[in-house]
Amino acid sequence: MMPSLTCYNLSVYTKSGRYLGRVVDVEIEASSQQVLFYHVATAISLSNLWRRRLLISPKQILSFSRRALIVEDGTVNDRLVSPSGLAAEPLP
């Protein structure tokens, strides 16, 4: 796997090609130094002026390259949080 520092601002897509957003943060477990979640900011829509964050587990990743992170379809329904840390509704 690539070092986490190179994944910031990386585009994230599902296996079927749906664009989910960009990696904006990485949550690392302190003692093991392993990635717990990749935080992905979704695109801003006019009807919802705050960005949502997806938390992507390394187990959901199918492909990791310099161009994009590819995750399993259905990943967006697993866990969404708002920037404030409160749960958000899944994307349609």
DSSP file (Angstrom, degrees, kcal/mol; ACC not computed):
  #  RESIDUE AA STRUCTURE BP1 BP2  ACC     N-H-->O    O-->H-N    N-H-->O    O-->H-N    TCO  KAPPA ALPHA  PHI   PSI    X-CA   Y-CA   Z-CA
    1    1 A M              0   0    0      0, 0.0     3,-0.1     0, 0.0    64,-0.0   0.000 360.0 360.0 360.0 149.0    0.0    0.0    0.0
    2    2 A M        -     0   0    0      1,-0.1     5,-0.1    62,-0.1    63,-0.0  -0.442 360.0 -91.6 -73.0 149.3    1.1    3.6   -0.7
    3    3 A P    >   -     0   0    0      0, 0.0     3,-1.6     0, 0.0     4,-0.3  -0.314  35.5-118.3 -58.8 146.6    2.1    5.7    2.3
    4    4 A S  G >  S+     0   0    0      1,-0.3     3,-1.6     2,-0.2     4,-0.4   0.779 108.0  69.0 -62.4 -27.7   -0.9    7.7    3.7
    5    5 A L  G 3  S+     0   0    0      1,-0.3     3,-0.4     2,-0.2    -1,-0.3   0.758  96.6  54.2 -63.8 -23.3    0.7   11.1    2.9
    6    6 A T  G <  S+     0   0    0     -3,-1.6    -1,-0.3     1,-0.2    -2,-0.2   0.500  96.2  67.4 -88.0  -3.0    0.4   10.4   -0.8
    7    7 A C    X   +     0   0    0     -3,-1.6     3,-1.9    -4,-0.3    16,-0.3   0.587  67.6 116.7 -95.3  -9.3   -3.4    9.8   -0.6
    8    8 A Y  T 3  S+     0   0    0     -3,-0.4    16,-0.2    -4,-0.4     3,-0.1  -0.365  86.6  10.4 -62.2 136.1   -4.5   13.3    0.3
    9    9 A N  T 3  S+     0   0    0     14,-3.5    -1,-0.3     1,-0.3     2,-0.3   0.557  92.5 149.8  71.3  11.3   -6.7   14.9   -2.4
   10   10 A L    <   -     0   0    0     -3,-1.9    13,-2.2    13,-0.2    -1,-0.3  -0.566  50.5-114.9 -74.5 134.9   -6.9   11.5   -4.2
   11   11 A S  E     -Ab  22  68A   0     56,-0.7    58,-2.6    -2,-0.3     2,-0.4  -0.420  27.1-149.5 -68.6 144.8  -10.2   11.0   -6.1
   12   12 A V  E     +Ab  21  69A   0      9,-2.6     8,-3.1    56,-0.2     9,-1.2  -0.980  19.7 172.1-123.1 128.4  -12.4    8.2   -4.9
   13   13 A Y  E     -Ab  19  70A   0     56,-2.6    58,-2.6    -2,-0.4     6,-0.2  -0.916  29.7-118.7-129.2 154.7  -14.7    6.1   -7.2
   14   14 A T  E >   - b   0  71A   0      4,-2.2     3,-1.9    -2,-0.3    58,-0.2  -0.445  40.1-100.8 -82.3 168.7  -16.8    3.1   -6.7
   15   15 A K  T 3  S+     0   0    0     56,-1.4    57,-0.1     1,-0.3    -1,-0.1   0.834 125.1  55.0 -57.7 -33.9  -16.1   -0.1   -8.8
   16   16 A S  T 3  S-     0   0    0      2,-0.1    -1,-0.3     1,-0.0    56,-0.1   0.447 125.7-100.6 -83.5   0.9  -19.0    0.9  -11.1
   17   17 A G    <   +     0   0    0     -3,-1.9     2,-0.4     1,-0.3    -2,-0.1   0.490  68.8 149.9  99.5   4.1  -17.4    4.4  -11.7
   18   18 A R        -     0   0    0      1,-0.1    -4,-2.2     2,-0.0     2,-0.4  -0.578  46.1-128.3 -73.7 126.7  -19.5    6.6   -9.4
   19   19 A Y  E     +A   13   0A   0     -2,-0.4    -6,-0.2    -6,-0.2     3,-0.1  -0.625  30.0 175.8 -76.2 127.2  -17.4    9.5   -8.2
   20   20 A L  E     -     0   0A   0     -8,-3.1    23,-0.3    -2,-0.4     2,-0.3   0.748  45.0 -97.9-102.8 -31.2  -17.6    9.8   -4.4
   21   21 A G  E     -A   12   0A   0     -9,-1.2    -9,-2.6    21,-0.2     2,-0.3  -0.996  46.4 -53.2 148.4-152.7  -15.2   12.7   -3.6
   22   22 A R  E     -AC  11  41A   0     19,-1.8    19,-2.5    -2,-0.3     2,-0.4  -0.952  46.7-104.7-130.1 147.6  -11.6   13.2   -2.5
   23   23 A V  E     + C   0  40A   0    -13,-2.2   -14,-3.5    -2,-0.3    17,-0.3  -0.561  41.6 165.8 -69.7 125.0   -9.5   12.0    0.4
   24   24 A V  E     +     0   0A   0     15,-3.1     2,-0.3    -2,-0.4    16,-0.2   0.529  61.0   8.0-117.7 -13.5   -9.2   14.9    2.9
   25   25 A D  E     - C   0  39A   0     14,-1.3    14,-2.9   -18,-0.1     2,-0.4  -0.985  56.6-142.5-162.7 160.0   -7.9   13.1    6.0
   26   26 A V  E     - C   0  38A   0     -2,-0.3     2,-0.6    12,-0.2    12,-0.2  -0.999  12.5-147.6-131.8 129.9   -6.6    9.7    7.2
   27   27 A E  E     - C   0  37A   0     10,-3.1     9,-3.6    -2,-0.4    10,-1.3  -0.876  20.6-169.1 -99.5 120.3   -7.4    8.3   10.7
   28   28 A I  E     - C   0  35A   0     -2,-0.6     2,-0.4     7,-0.3     7,-0.2  -0.909  24.7-123.2-116.1 135.8   -4.5    6.2   12.0
   29   29 A E     >  -     0   0    0      5,-2.9     4,-2.1    -2,-0.4     5,-0.5  -0.653  25.5-141.3 -75.2 124.7   -4.5    3.9   15.0
   30   30 A A  T  4 S+     0   0    0     -2,-0.4    -1,-0.1     1,-0.2    -2,-0.0   0.887  90.6  42.6 -61.5 -47.5   -1.7    5.2   17.3
   31   31 A S  T  4 S+     0   0    0      1,-0.2    -1,-0.2     2,-0.1    -2,-0.0   0.893 126.0  30.3 -73.3 -38.3   -0.3    1.9   18.6
   32   32 A S  T  4 S-     0   0    0      2,-0.1    -1,-0.2     0, 0.0    -2,-0.2   0.635  93.1-137.0 -94.1 -14.9   -0.2   -0.1   15.4
   33   33 A Q     <  +     0   0    0     -4,-2.1     2,-0.3     1,-0.2    -3,-0.2   0.771  56.0 141.5  61.6  27.7    0.2    2.8   13.0
   34   34 A Q        -     0   0    0     -5,-0.5    -5,-2.9     1,-0.0     2,-0.3  -0.756  59.6-104.2-101.0 148.5   -2.4    1.3   10.7
   35   35 A V  E     +C   28   0A   0     -2,-0.3    -7,-0.3    -7,-0.2     3,-0.1  -0.539  33.4 178.7 -71.4 127.1   -5.1    3.2    8.8
   36   36 A L  E     -     0   0A   0     -9,-3.6     2,-0.3     1,-0.4    -8,-0.2   0.851  67.1  -3.7 -91.1 -46.7   -8.5    2.9   10.4
   37   37 A F  E     -C   27   0A   0    -10,-1.3   -10,-3.1    20,-0.2     2,-0.5  -0.997  53.0-139.3-147.8 148.1  -10.4    5.2    7.9
   38   38 A Y  E     -CD  26  56A   0     18,-2.6    18,-2.9    -2,-0.3     2,-0.6  -0.955  28.0-139.9-100.8 125.6   -9.9    7.4    4.9
   39   39 A H  E     -CD  25  55A   0    -14,-2.9   -15,-3.1    -2,-0.5   -14,-1.3  -0.791  20.0-167.6 -89.7 122.7  -12.1   10.5    5.3
   40   40 A V  E     -CD  23  54A   0     14,-2.8    14,-3.0    -2,-0.6     2,-0.5  -0.952  11.8-145.7-117.2 120.3  -13.6   11.4    1.9
   41   41 A A  E     -CD  22  53A   0    -19,-2.5   -19,-1.8    -2,-0.5    12,-0.2  -0.722  19.0-140.8 -83.9 128.4  -15.3   14.8    1.4
   42   42 A T        -     0   0    0     10,-2.6   -21,-0.2    -2,-0.5   -22,-0.1  -0.387  30.5 -85.0 -82.5 165.7  -18.2   14.6   -1.0
   43   43 A A        -     0   0    0    -23,-0.3     2,-0.4    -2,-0.1     9,-0.2  -0.348  45.5-109.9 -68.1 151.1  -19.0   17.2   -3.6
   44   44 A I        -     0   0    0      7,-0.1     2,-0.3    -3,-0.1     5,-0.1  -0.700  32.0-160.6 -83.9 130.1  -21.0   20.2   -2.5
   45   45 A S  B >   -H   48   0B   0      3,-1.1     3,-0.7    -2,-0.4     5,-0.0  -0.794  25.5-123.5-105.9 156.1  -24.5   20.3   -3.9
   46   46 A L  T 3  S+     0   0    0     -2,-0.3     3,-0.3     1,-0.2    -1,-0.1   0.816 112.0  54.6 -67.2 -29.8  -26.6   23.5   -4.1
   47   47 A S  T 3  S+     0   0    0      1,-0.3     2,-0.4     2,-0.0    -1,-0.2   0.672 117.6  36.2 -77.8 -15.4  -29.4   21.9   -2.1
   48   48 A N  B <  S-H   45   0B   0     -3,-0.7    -3,-1.1     1,-0.1    -1,-0.3  -0.833  70.1-170.5-139.7  96.9  -27.0   21.0    0.7
   49   49 A L        +     0   0    0     -2,-0.4     2,-0.4    -3,-0.3    -3,-0.1   0.361  63.8  73.9 -80.4   6.5  -24.3   23.6    1.3
   50   50 A W  S    S-     0   0    0     -5,-0.0    -5,-0.2    33,-0.0     2,-0.2  -0.937  82.7-117.0-116.6 145.8  -22.1   21.6    3.7
   51   51 A R        -     0   0    0     -2,-0.4     2,-0.3    -7,-0.1    -7,-0.1  -0.471  21.9-142.5 -77.0 146.7  -19.9   18.8    2.6
   52   52 A R        -     0   0    0     -9,-0.2   -10,-2.6    30,-0.2     2,-0.5  -0.740  12.1-137.1-101.0 156.7  -20.5   15.3    4.0
   53   53 A R  E     -DE  41  81A   0     28,-3.4    28,-3.1    -2,-0.3     2,-0.4  -0.962   6.7-154.0-118.8 134.5  -17.7   13.0    4.8
   54   54 A L  E     -DE  40  80A   0    -14,-3.0   -14,-2.8    -2,-0.5     2,-0.7  -0.825  10.4-145.1 -96.1 141.5  -17.5    9.3    4.0
   55   55 A L  E     -D   39   0A   0     24,-1.7     2,-0.6    -2,-0.4   -16,-0.2  -0.938  18.7-166.0-107.4 111.4  -15.4    7.1    6.3
   56   56 A I  E     -D   38   0A   0    -18,-2.9   -18,-2.6    -2,-0.7    20,-0.0  -0.865   9.1-145.1-103.2 122.2  -13.8    4.4    4.1
   57   57 A S    >   -     0   0    0     -2,-0.6     3,-1.9   -20,-0.2     4,-0.4  -0.559  22.9-120.2 -79.6 147.1  -12.3    1.4    5.8
   58   58 A P  G >  S+     0   0    0      0, 0.0     3,-1.1     0, 0.0    -1,-0.1   0.791 113.5  65.4 -56.7 -26.0   -9.1   -0.1    4.2
   59   59 A K  G 3  S+     0   0    0      1,-0.2    -3,-0.0    12,-0.0     0, 0.0   0.721  96.5  55.9 -68.7 -20.8  -11.2   -3.3    3.9
   60   60 A Q  G <  S+     0   0    0     -3,-1.9    12,-1.9    11,-0.1     2,-0.4   0.525  84.6 104.8 -88.1  -6.7  -13.5   -1.6    1.4
   61   61 A I  E <   +F   71   0A   0     -3,-1.1    10,-0.3    -4,-0.4     3,-0.1  -0.627  38.6 174.3 -84.0 128.0  -10.7   -0.6   -1.0
   62   62 A L  E    S+     0   0A   0      8,-3.1     2,-0.3    -2,-0.4     9,-0.2   0.778  71.7  12.1 -95.7 -35.7  -10.4   -2.6   -4.2
   63   63 A S  E     -F   70   0A   0      7,-1.8     7,-2.9     2,-0.0     2,-0.4  -0.998  56.5-169.5-148.7 141.3   -7.6   -0.6   -5.8
   64   64 A F  E     +F   69   0A   0     -2,-0.3     2,-0.2     5,-0.2     5,-0.2  -0.946  25.0 150.2-136.4 110.3   -5.2    2.1   -4.7
   65   65 A S        -     0   0    0      3,-2.3    -2,-0.0    -2,-0.4   -63,-0.0  -0.744  60.5 -96.4-130.9 179.3   -3.2    4.0   -7.3
   66   66 A R  S    S+     0   0    0     -2,-0.2     3,-0.1     1,-0.2    -1,-0.0   0.718 123.0  45.1 -69.1 -20.1   -1.6    7.4   -7.8
   67   67 A R  S    S-     0   0    0      1,-0.3   -56,-0.7   -57,-0.1     2,-0.3   0.846 122.5 -12.3 -91.7 -39.6   -4.7    8.4   -9.8
   68   68 A A  E     -b   11   0A   0    -58,-0.1    -3,-2.3   -46,-0.0     2,-0.5  -0.994  49.5-122.4-161.8 160.3   -7.6    7.1   -7.7
   69   69 A L  E     -bF  12  64A   0    -58,-2.6   -56,-2.6    -2,-0.3     2,-0.5  -0.959  29.2-157.0-107.7 124.8   -8.9    5.0   -4.9
   70   70 A I  E     -bF  13  63A   0     -7,-2.9    -8,-3.1    -2,-0.5    -7,-1.8  -0.915  14.1-176.5-109.1 127.6  -11.5    2.5   -6.0
   71   71 A V  E     -bF  14  61A   0    -58,-2.6   -56,-1.4    -2,-0.5   -10,-0.2  -0.752  33.5 -83.0-119.7 166.4  -13.9    1.1   -3.4
   72   72 A E    >   -     0   0    0    -12,-1.9     3,-1.3    -2,-0.3    -1,-0.1  -0.301  51.8 -99.8 -63.3 148.6  -16.7   -1.5   -3.4
   73   73 A D  T 3  S+     0   0    0      1,-0.2    -1,-0.1     2,-0.1   -60,-0.0  -0.428 110.7  36.0 -63.4 146.2  -20.1   -0.5   -4.7
   74   74 A G  T >  S+     0   0    0     -2,-0.1     3,-1.2    -3,-0.1     4,-0.3   0.384  78.5 121.0  89.1  -4.1  -22.5    0.3   -1.8
   75   75 A T  G X>  +     0   0    0     -3,-1.3     3,-1.8     1,-0.3     4,-0.6   0.839  63.2  65.9 -61.2 -34.6  -19.7    1.9    0.3
   76   76 A V  G 34 S+     0   0    0      1,-0.3    15,-0.3     2,-0.2    -1,-0.3   0.723  97.0  55.2 -64.8 -20.7  -21.5    5.2    0.5
   77   77 A N  G <4 S+     0   0    0     -3,-1.2    -1,-0.3     1,-0.1     3,-0.2   0.538  91.5  77.1 -87.9  -5.6  -24.3    3.7    2.6
   78   78 A D  T <4 S-     0   0    0     -3,-1.8     2,-0.3    -4,-0.3    -2,-0.2   0.966 110.5 -15.6 -72.5 -53.9  -21.9    2.3    5.3
   79   79 A R     <  +     0   0    0     -4,-0.6   -24,-1.7   -24,-0.1     2,-0.4  -0.856  60.1 177.0-159.8 117.5  -21.0    5.4    7.3
   80   80 A L  E     -E   54   0A   0      8,-0.3     8,-1.4    -2,-0.3     2,-0.3  -0.954   5.9-177.1-120.3 140.7  -21.4    9.1    6.6
   81   81 A V  E     -EG  53  87A   0    -28,-3.1   -28,-3.4    -2,-0.4     6,-0.2  -0.983  22.3-127.2-134.0 150.1  -20.6   11.9    8.9
   82   82 A S    >   -     0   0    0      4,-3.2     3,-2.4    -2,-0.3   -30,-0.2  -0.432  41.2 -97.0 -83.1 167.5  -21.0   15.7    8.7
   83   83 A P  T 3  S+     0   0    0      0, 0.0    -1,-0.1     0, 0.0   -31,-0.1   0.775 126.7  59.6 -56.5 -25.3  -18.0   18.0    9.3
   84   84 A S  T 3  S-     0   0    0      2,-0.1     3,-0.1     1,-0.0    -3,-0.0   0.565 120.6-109.9 -79.7  -7.3  -19.3   18.4   12.8
   85   85 A G  S <  S+     0   0    0     -3,-2.4     2,-0.2     1,-0.3     3,-0.1   0.410  76.4 131.4  94.1  -1.4  -19.0   14.7   13.4
   86   86 A L        -     0   0    0      1,-0.1    -4,-3.2    -5,-0.1    -1,-0.3  -0.559  68.0 -93.4 -83.9 150.5  -22.8   14.1   13.5
   87   87 A A  B     -G   81   0A   0     -6,-0.2     2,-0.3    -2,-0.2    -6,-0.2  -0.317  44.0-159.9 -61.6 142.6  -24.3   11.3   11.4
   88   88 A A        -     0   0    0     -8,-1.4    -8,-0.3   -35,-0.1    -1,-0.0  -0.827  23.9 -95.8-121.4 161.4  -25.5   12.4    8.0
   89   89 A E        -     0   0    0     -2,-0.3    -8,-0.1     1,-0.1   -10,-0.0  -0.497  46.0-102.8 -75.1 144.9  -28.0   10.8    5.6
   90   90 A P        -     0   0    0      0, 0.0   -13,-0.1     0, 0.0    -1,-0.1  -0.277  42.5 -99.0 -62.0 153.8  -26.6    8.6    2.8
   91   91 A L              0   0    0    -15,-0.3   -15,-0.0     1,-0.1   -11,-0.0  -0.428 360.0 360.0 -70.3 149.0  -26.5   10.0   -0.6
   92   92 A P              0   0    0      0, 0.0    -1,-0.1     0, 0.0    -3,-0.0   0.504 360.0 360.0 -68.4 360.0  -29.3    9.1   -3.0
